[in-house]
Amino acid sequence: MSQEGLAHEAGLDRSYVGRIERGEHNLTFAALVKLCRAMKCDVAALTNGIPAGT
């Protein structure tokens, strides 16, 4: 999936998705949920094992 396609499916701006991908912008939980839905992945599974405070 292209960055543009992912942004479209998630209802996010393509430049925002690009900044997230490059580590230039912090990802909000709401955006994470939208991106996971667009990629058909589970937020809980994706974040499982991440240490607290990371």
Biopython code that builds the backbone (N, CA, C, O; Angstrom):
import numpy as np
from Bio.PDB.StructureBuilder import StructureBuilder

atoms = [
    (1, "MET", "N", (0.853, -1.163, 0.000)),
    (1, "MET", "CA", (0.000, 0.000, 0.000)),
    (1, "MET", "C", (0.903, 1.231, 0.000)),
    (1, "MET", "O", (1.873, 1.306, 0.755)),
    (2, "SER", "N", (0.574, 2.177, -0.844)),
    (2, "SER", "CA", (1.353, 3.409, -0.884)),
    (2, "SER", "C", (1.015, 4.292, 0.307)),
    (2, "SER", "O", (-0.024, 4.134, 0.948)),
    (3, "GLN", "N", (1.902, 5.211, 0.581)),
    (3, "GLN", "CA", (1.675, 6.181, 1.649)),
    (3, "GLN", "C", (0.392, 6.970, 1.383)),
    (3, "GLN", "O", (-0.393, 7.221, 2.297)),
    (4, "GLU", "N", (0.195, 7.349, 0.146)),
    (4, "GLU", "CA", (-1.010, 8.086, -0.237)),
    (4, "GLU", "C", (-2.261, 7.230, -0.070)),
    (4, "GLU", "O", (-3.285, 7.710, 0.415)),
    (5, "GLY", "N", (-2.179, 5.976, -0.465)),
    (5, "GLY", "CA", (-3.308, 5.062, -0.316)),
    (5, "GLY", "C", (-3.647, 4.810, 1.143)),
    (5, "GLY", "O", (-4.819, 4.777, 1.518)),
    (6, "LEU", "N", (-2.620, 4.633, 1.967)),
    (6, "LEU", "CA", (-2.828, 4.430, 3.393)),
    (6, "LEU", "C", (-3.479, 5.656, 4.016)),
    (6, "LEU", "O", (-4.434, 5.534, 4.783)),
    (7, "ALA", "N", (-2.968, 6.828, 3.689)),
    (7, "ALA", "CA", (-3.534, 8.066, 4.222)),
    (7, "ALA", "C", (-5.000, 8.193, 3.821)),
    (7, "ALA", "O", (-5.841, 8.565, 4.639)),
    (8, "HIS", "N", (-5.300, 7.889, 2.579)),
    (8, "HIS", "CA", (-6.686, 7.971, 2.098)),
    (8, "HIS", "C", (-7.584, 7.004, 2.856)),
    (8, "HIS", "O", (-8.656, 7.387, 3.325)),
    (9, "GLU", "N", (-7.153, 5.760, 2.977)),
    (9, "GLU", "CA", (-7.949, 4.741, 3.668)),
    (9, "GLU", "C", (-8.149, 5.084, 5.146)),
    (9, "GLU", "O", (-9.190, 4.774, 5.724)),
    (10, "ALA", "N", (-7.149, 5.724, 5.751)),
    (10, "ALA", "CA", (-7.223, 6.061, 7.172)),
    (10, "ALA", "C", (-7.919, 7.396, 7.418)),
    (10, "ALA", "O", (-8.243, 7.729, 8.558)),
    (11, "GLY", "N", (-8.148, 8.155, 6.356)),
    (11, "GLY", "CA", (-8.763, 9.466, 6.520)),
    (11, "GLY", "C", (-7.795, 10.487, 7.107)),
    (11, "GLY", "O", (-8.194, 11.399, 7.830)),
    (12, "LEU", "N", (-6.522, 10.317, 6.783)),
    (12, "LEU", "CA", (-5.481, 11.213, 7.274)),
    (12, "LEU", "C", (-4.806, 11.893, 6.087)),
    (12, "LEU", "O", (-4.886, 11.414, 4.956)),
    (13, "ASP", "N", (-4.148, 13.001, 6.355)),
    (13, "ASP", "CA", (-3.409, 13.707, 5.315)),
    (13, "ASP", "C", (-2.134, 12.938, 4.978)),
    (13, "ASP", "O", (-1.462, 12.420, 5.869)),
    (14, "ARG", "N", (-1.804, 12.866, 3.686)),
    (14, "ARG", "CA", (-0.629, 12.127, 3.249)),
    (14, "ARG", "C", (0.646, 12.686, 3.869)),
    (14, "ARG", "O", (1.542, 11.919, 4.222)),
    (15, "SER", "N", (0.746, 13.993, 4.007)),
    (15, "SER", "CA", (1.957, 14.579, 4.585)),
    (15, "SER", "C", (2.097, 14.204, 6.061)),
    (15, "SER", "O", (3.213, 14.040, 6.555)),
    (16, "TYR", "N", (0.966, 14.068, 6.770)),
    (16, "TYR", "CA", (0.984, 13.647, 8.172)),
    (16, "TYR", "C", (1.509, 12.220, 8.282)),
    (16, "TYR", "O", (2.342, 11.923, 9.138)),
    (17, "VAL", "N", (1.025, 11.350, 7.424)),
    (17, "VAL", "CA", (1.488, 9.960, 7.418)),
    (17, "VAL", "C", (2.983, 9.919, 7.094)),
    (17, "VAL", "O", (3.720, 9.133, 7.689)),
    (18, "GLY", "N", (3.432, 10.747, 6.167)),
    (18, "GLY", "CA", (4.852, 10.802, 5.827)),
    (18, "GLY", "C", (5.706, 11.257, 6.988)),
    (18, "GLY", "O", (6.783, 10.709, 7.221)),
    (19, "ARG", "N", (5.237, 12.261, 7.725)),
    (19, "ARG", "CA", (5.993, 12.750, 8.880)),
    (19, "ARG", "C", (6.062, 11.684, 9.978)),
    (19, "ARG", "O", (7.084, 11.543, 10.649)),
    (20, "ILE", "N", (4.974, 10.941, 10.156)),
    (20, "ILE", "CA", (4.984, 9.842, 11.128)),
    (20, "ILE", "C", (6.000, 8.791, 10.704)),
    (20, "ILE", "O", (6.802, 8.328, 11.514)),
    (21, "GLU", "N", (5.959, 8.424, 9.444)),
    (21, "GLU", "CA", (6.859, 7.391, 8.925)),
    (21, "GLU", "C", (8.326, 7.790, 9.087)),
    (21, "GLU", "O", (9.168, 6.942, 9.385)),
    (22, "ARG", "N", (8.631, 9.050, 8.896)),
    (22, "ARG", "CA", (10.006, 9.527, 9.018)),
    (22, "ARG", "C", (10.401, 9.845, 10.460)),
    (22, "ARG", "O", (11.542, 10.228, 10.718)),
    (23, "GLY", "N", (9.467, 9.691, 11.402)),
    (23, "GLY", "CA", (9.755, 9.962, 12.805)),
    (23, "GLY", "C", (9.799, 11.436, 13.133)),
    (23, "GLY", "O", (10.382, 11.827, 14.144)),
    (24, "GLU", "N", (9.197, 12.256, 12.304)),
    (24, "GLU", "CA", (9.196, 13.700, 12.499)),
    (24, "GLU", "C", (7.980, 14.185, 13.282)),
    (24, "GLU", "O", (7.912, 15.352, 13.668)),
    (25, "HIS", "N", (7.030, 13.300, 13.513)),
    (25, "HIS", "CA", (5.799, 13.678, 14.196)),
    (25, "HIS", "C", (5.390, 12.542, 15.120)),
    (25, "HIS", "O", (5.469, 11.371, 14.747)),
    (26, "ASN", "N", (4.956, 12.886, 16.320)),
    (26, "ASN", "CA", (4.463, 11.870, 17.245)),
    (26, "ASN", "C", (3.083, 11.407, 16.811)),
    (26, "ASN", "O", (2.242, 12.214, 16.415)),
    (27, "LEU", "N", (2.863, 10.130, 16.887)),
    (27, "LEU", "CA", (1.604, 9.519, 16.497)),
    (27, "LEU", "C", (0.613, 9.593, 17.643)),
    (27, "LEU", "O", (0.927, 9.181, 18.760)),
    (28, "THR", "N", (-0.575, 10.109, 17.383)),
    (28, "THR", "CA", (-1.618, 10.102, 18.413)),
    (28, "THR", "C", (-2.283, 8.731, 18.425)),
    (28, "THR", "O", (-2.206, 7.983, 17.450)),
    (29, "PHE", "N", (-2.938, 8.409, 19.540)),
    (29, "PHE", "CA", (-3.632, 7.127, 19.623)),
    (29, "PHE", "C", (-4.757, 7.069, 18.588)),
    (29, "PHE", "O", (-4.982, 6.030, 17.967)),
    (30, "ALA", "N", (-5.451, 8.177, 18.408)),
    (30, "ALA", "CA", (-6.551, 8.215, 17.427)),
    (30, "ALA", "C", (-6.022, 7.918, 16.025)),
    (30, "ALA", "O", (-6.649, 7.173, 15.270)),
    (31, "ALA", "N", (-4.871, 8.497, 15.673)),
    (31, "ALA", "CA", (-4.289, 8.236, 14.353)),
    (31, "ALA", "C", (-3.817, 6.794, 14.252)),
    (31, "ALA", "O", (-3.946, 6.174, 13.196)),
    (32, "LEU", "N", (-3.269, 6.249, 15.340)),
    (32, "LEU", "CA", (-2.850, 4.851, 15.362)),
    (32, "LEU", "C", (-4.030, 3.929, 15.069)),
    (32, "LEU", "O", (-3.911, 2.992, 14.280)),
    (33, "VAL", "N", (-5.160, 4.197, 15.704)),
    (33, "VAL", "CA", (-6.363, 3.388, 15.476)),
    (33, "VAL", "C", (-6.786, 3.477, 14.009)),
    (33, "VAL", "O", (-7.105, 2.460, 13.394)),
    (34, "LYS", "N", (-6.791, 4.680, 13.450)),
    (34, "LYS", "CA", (-7.178, 4.859, 12.040)),
    (34, "LYS", "C", (-6.234, 4.107, 11.109)),
    (34, "LYS", "O", (-6.673, 3.455, 10.162)),
    (35, "LEU", "N", (-4.939, 4.201, 11.383)),
    (35, "LEU", "CA", (-3.964, 3.510, 10.536)),
    (35, "LEU", "C", (-4.109, 1.998, 10.651)),
    (35, "LEU", "O", (-4.024, 1.288, 9.649)),
    (36, "CYS", "N", (-4.325, 1.506, 11.860)),
    (36, "CYS", "CA", (-4.511, 0.066, 12.046)),
    (36, "CYS", "C", (-5.759, -0.429, 11.327)),
    (36, "CYS", "O", (-5.745, -1.493, 10.708)),
    (37, "ARG", "N", (-6.823, 0.334, 11.409)),
    (37, "ARG", "CA", (-8.039, -0.068, 10.692)),
    (37, "ARG", "C", (-7.786, -0.111, 9.192)),
    (37, "ARG", "O", (-8.231, -1.035, 8.510)),
    (38, "ALA", "N", (-7.077, 0.878, 8.679)),
    (38, "ALA", "CA", (-6.779, 0.925, 7.245)),
    (38, "ALA", "C", (-5.907, -0.249, 6.816)),
    (38, "ALA", "O", (-6.043, -0.757, 5.703)),
    (39, "MET", "N", (-5.002, -0.683, 7.715)),
    (39, "MET", "CA", (-4.110, -1.803, 7.397)),
    (39, "MET", "C", (-4.663, -3.148, 7.846)),
    (39, "MET", "O", (-4.033, -4.189, 7.660)),
    (40, "LYS", "N", (-5.865, -3.107, 8.450)),
    (40, "LYS", "CA", (-6.530, -4.318, 8.931)),
    (40, "LYS", "C", (-5.646, -5.077, 9.930)),
    (40, "LYS", "O", (-5.480, -6.294, 9.841)),
    (41, "CYS", "N", (-5.086, -4.323, 10.879)),
    (41, "CYS", "CA", (-4.300, -4.933, 11.940)),
    (41, "CYS", "C", (-4.862, -4.505, 13.286)),
    (41, "CYS", "O", (-5.575, -3.506, 13.386)),
    (42, "ASP", "N", (-4.537, -5.262, 14.307)),
    (42, "ASP", "CA", (-5.075, -5.055, 15.642)),
    (42, "ASP", "C", (-4.143, -4.155, 16.451)),
    (42, "ASP", "O", (-2.952, -4.444, 16.569)),
    (43, "VAL", "N", (-4.674, -3.067, 17.006)),
    (43, "VAL", "CA", (-3.881, -2.140, 17.802)),
    (43, "VAL", "C", (-3.244, -2.858, 18.988)),
    (43, "VAL", "O", (-2.060, -2.666, 19.265)),
    (44, "ALA", "N", (-4.011, -3.672, 19.679)),
    (44, "ALA", "CA", (-3.504, -4.375, 20.856)),
    (44, "ALA", "C", (-2.335, -5.290, 20.491)),
    (44, "ALA", "O", (-1.333, -5.324, 21.206)),
    (45, "ALA", "N", (-2.451, -6.017, 19.407)),
    (45, "ALA", "CA", (-1.375, -6.913, 18.979)),
    (45, "ALA", "C", (-0.140, -6.116, 18.567)),
    (45, "ALA", "O", (0.992, -6.523, 18.830)),
    (46, "LEU", "N", (-0.373, -4.986, 17.923)),
    (46, "LEU", "CA", (0.728, -4.148, 17.456)),
    (46, "LEU", "C", (1.509, -3.538, 18.605)),
    (46, "LEU", "O", (2.724, -3.367, 18.511)),
    (47, "THR", "N", (0.815, -3.208, 19.693)),
    (47, "THR", "CA", (1.467, -2.541, 20.821)),
    (47, "THR", "C", (1.826, -3.486, 21.962)),
    (47, "THR", "O", (2.397, -3.048, 22.960)),
    (48, "ASN", "N", (1.509, -4.755, 21.839)),
    (48, "ASN", "CA", (1.804, -5.735, 22.888)),
    (48, "ASN", "C", (3.310, -5.820, 23.118)),
    (48, "ASN", "O", (4.093, -5.966, 22.179)),
    (49, "GLY", "N", (3.695, -5.727, 24.385)),
    (49, "GLY", "CA", (5.096, -5.864, 24.750)),
    (49, "GLY", "C", (5.885, -4.567, 24.766)),
    (49, "GLY", "O", (7.070, -4.575, 25.097)),
    (50, "ILE", "N", (5.256, -3.453, 24.418)),
    (50, "ILE", "CA", (5.957, -2.169, 24.476)),
    (50, "ILE", "C", (6.057, -1.770, 25.941)),
    (50, "ILE", "O", (5.040, -1.704, 26.631)),
    (51, "PRO", "N", (7.258, -1.506, 26.425)),
    (51, "PRO", "CA", (7.411, -1.136, 27.830)),
    (51, "PRO", "C", (6.702, 0.176, 28.170)),
    (51, "PRO", "O", (6.626, 1.082, 27.340)),
    (52, "ALA", "N", (6.191, 0.269, 29.381)),
    (52, "ALA", "CA", (5.538, 1.499, 29.839)),
    (52, "ALA", "C", (6.529, 2.640, 29.813)),
    (52, "ALA", "O", (7.706, 2.455, 30.124)),
    (53, "GLY", "N", (6.057, 3.824, 29.442)),
    (53, "GLY", "CA", (6.899, 5.007, 29.422)),
    (53, "GLY", "C", (7.758, 5.130, 28.184)),
    (53, "GLY", "O", (8.635, 5.992, 28.129)),
    (54, "THR", "N", (7.529, 4.289, 27.189)),
    (54, "THR", "CA", (8.316, 4.334, 25.956)),
    (54, "THR", "C", (7.662, 5.233, 24.954)),
    (54, "THR", "O", (8.175, 5.402, 23.848)),
]
sb = StructureBuilder()
sb.init_structure("model")
sb.init_model(0)
sb.init_chain("A")
sb.init_seg("    ")
for serial, (resi, resn, name, xyz) in enumerate(atoms, 1):
    if name == "N":
        sb.init_residue(resn, " ", resi, " ")
    sb.init_atom(name, np.array(xyz, "f"), 0.0, 1.0, " ", f" {name:<3s}", serial, name[0])
structure = sb.get_structure()
